[in-house]
Amino acid sequence: MTSTTEEIRRVGARWVGAELAADADTLDELATDDFHLVGPLGFVLDKQQWLDRYRSGDFATTALTWHDVEEREYGDSVVTIGTQSQEAAYKGAPSNGDFRITHVFVREGDRWKIAGMQLSPTASGSPPAAAR
């Protein structure tokens, strides 16, 4: 029997591979029907909009790693916070860098699926004093 952490890491590895391959079918399988992405500039994409970027070829990822991941389990939900390092482009405009990424995973039957993702650009240095 595998642990929840192992299962989540396996889903995460499939997600990374599908992003790199622009494999919208696998991404569709990995995401819940009501999946939403909050992008690094605050835009929100529903599942269809997220998948259409790959299907159209508008979004291309050439390098992607998901690392420094911490999980917190809440019954049939897991929240992860990690770092996504990527080389990518949207309609030819670079979207490279390191982003703090939060995933929400939910158990549907005997499978874990991605219900949401939120990316935030990382900044060097310490947070403002008021945020500490």
C-alpha positions as CSV (number, residue, x, y, z in Angstrom):
1,M,0.0,0.0,0.0
2,T,1.4,3.4,-0.9
3,S,1.2,6.5,1.3
4,T,-0.8,9.6,0.4
5,T,2.5,11.4,-0.1
6,E,3.7,8.9,-2.6
7,E,0.4,9.0,-4.5
8,I,0.4,12.8,-4.6
9,R,4.0,12.8,-5.8
10,R,3.0,10.4,-8.5
11,V,0.1,12.6,-9.7
12,G,2.5,15.6,-9.5
13,A,5.0,13.8,-11.7
14,R,2.3,12.9,-14.3
15,W,1.2,16.6,-14.2
16,V,4.8,17.8,-14.9
17,G,5.2,15.3,-17.7
18,A,1.9,16.3,-19.3
19,E,2.7,20.0,-19.1
20,L,6.1,19.3,-20.8
21,A,4.4,17.2,-23.5
22,A,1.5,19.6,-23.9
23,D,-0.6,16.5,-23.3
24,A,-4.1,18.0,-22.8
25,D,-5.7,14.6,-22.6
26,T,-3.6,13.6,-19.6
27,L,-4.1,17.0,-17.9
28,D,-7.8,16.6,-18.5
29,E,-7.7,13.2,-16.7
30,L,-5.7,14.6,-13.8
31,A,-7.9,17.6,-13.1
32,T,-11.4,17.7,-11.6
33,D,-14.3,18.9,-13.7
34,D,-14.4,22.1,-11.8
35,F,-10.6,22.7,-11.8
36,H,-9.4,26.3,-11.7
37,L,-5.9,27.8,-12.1
38,V,-5.0,31.2,-10.6
39,G,-2.0,32.4,-12.7
40,P,1.0,34.4,-11.5
41,L,-0.6,37.7,-12.6
42,G,-3.9,37.0,-10.9
43,F,-5.9,35.8,-13.9
44,V,-8.2,32.8,-13.4
45,L,-8.7,30.0,-15.9
46,D,-11.3,27.3,-15.7
47,K,-10.5,23.8,-16.8
48,Q,-11.4,24.3,-20.5
49,Q,-9.4,27.5,-20.8
50,W,-6.4,25.9,-19.1
51,L,-6.5,22.9,-21.5
52,D,-7.2,25.0,-24.6
53,R,-3.8,26.8,-24.1
54,Y,-2.2,23.4,-24.8
55,R,-4.5,22.3,-27.5
56,S,-4.0,25.5,-29.5
57,G,-0.3,25.5,-29.0
58,D,-0.5,29.0,-27.4
59,F,1.3,27.8,-24.3
60,A,4.6,25.8,-24.6
61,T,6.6,24.5,-21.7
62,T,10.2,23.5,-22.5
63,A,11.4,22.9,-18.9
64,L,9.5,22.4,-15.7
65,T,10.4,21.1,-12.2
66,W,8.2,20.8,-9.1
67,H,10.3,20.9,-6.0
68,D,10.6,21.8,-2.4
69,V,7.1,20.4,-2.0
70,E,5.4,20.2,1.4
71,E,2.0,18.4,1.8
72,R,-0.8,18.8,4.4
73,E,-3.5,16.2,4.3
74,Y,-7.1,16.9,5.4
75,G,-9.1,13.7,4.9
76,D,-9.9,13.5,1.2
77,S,-8.0,16.6,0.4
78,V,-4.3,17.5,0.3
79,V,-2.8,20.9,-0.1
80,T,0.8,21.2,-1.3
81,I,3.0,24.3,-1.4
82,G,6.1,24.0,-3.5
83,T,8.2,25.7,-6.2
84,Q,7.6,25.5,-9.9
85,S,10.7,26.3,-12.0
86,Q,9.9,26.7,-15.6
87,E,10.9,27.8,-19.0
88,A,7.7,28.5,-21.0
89,A,6.1,30.9,-23.4
90,Y,2.6,32.1,-24.0
91,K,2.1,33.0,-27.7
92,G,5.8,33.4,-27.9
93,A,6.2,35.7,-24.9
94,P,8.5,34.2,-22.2
95,S,7.0,33.1,-19.0
96,N,10.2,31.8,-17.3
97,G,11.1,31.7,-13.7
98,D,10.4,30.3,-10.3
99,F,6.9,30.4,-8.9
100,R,5.5,29.4,-5.6
101,I,2.7,27.0,-6.4
102,T,-0.1,25.8,-4.3
103,H,-2.0,22.7,-5.5
104,V,-5.3,21.4,-4.1
105,F,-5.7,17.7,-4.6
106,V,-9.0,15.9,-3.8
107,R,-9.8,12.2,-3.7
108,E,-12.4,11.1,-6.3
109,G,-13.1,7.5,-5.6
110,D,-9.7,5.7,-5.4
111,R,-7.8,8.4,-7.4
112,W,-6.3,11.8,-6.5
113,K,-7.1,14.7,-8.8
114,I,-6.0,18.3,-9.0
115,A,-8.8,20.6,-8.1
116,G,-6.9,23.9,-8.3
117,M,-3.5,25.5,-8.7
118,Q,-2.3,29.0,-7.8
119,L,1.0,30.4,-8.9
120,S,2.8,33.4,-7.4
121,P,6.1,34.9,-8.6
122,T,8.9,34.5,-6.1
123,A,11.0,37.5,-5.1
124,S,14.4,37.5,-3.6
125,G,14.9,38.9,-0.1
126,S,12.7,38.9,3.0
127,P,9.0,39.7,3.2
128,P,8.1,43.2,4.3
129,A,8.2,43.7,8.1
130,A,4.3,43.9,8.2
131,A,4.0,40.5,6.6
132,R,6.2,38.7,9.1
